[in-house]
């Protein structure tokens, strides 16, 4: 009786460790890049929100010939009640000349 040994194909432990090492290195490279972009995304979202509120201030000025406060914009349905701060939590304010700015900037 003759036994024929078949070659078993598969990954060795060393090959698996090398693959895991490469994946770990790629993850370590990409995570800092992703976290850097979060702050710029928040800033762009806040800038867009300020421009939207500025547009509503201009619409209010056309309708009422006066510069509104945030509460007046909410009362007259120019903005929704929860839309008095940027998506990142920064508070906005309307200056006496009608310009919308982020507090602290």
Number of C-alpha atoms within 10 A of each C-alpha: 3 4 5 6 6 6 6 6 6 7 8 8 9 9 11 11 11 11 12 12 12 12 12 11 11 11 11 11 11 10 10 10 10 10 10 10 11 11 12 11 12 16 16 12 15 21 15 14 19 22 15 14 24 17 14 17 25 18 13 18 14 11 9 10 10 12 19 19 15 20 13 14 19 16 12 10 11 17 18 11 13 8 14 20 19 19 15 12 10 15 15 21 17 19 12 10 7 16 15 20 17 15 11 7 6
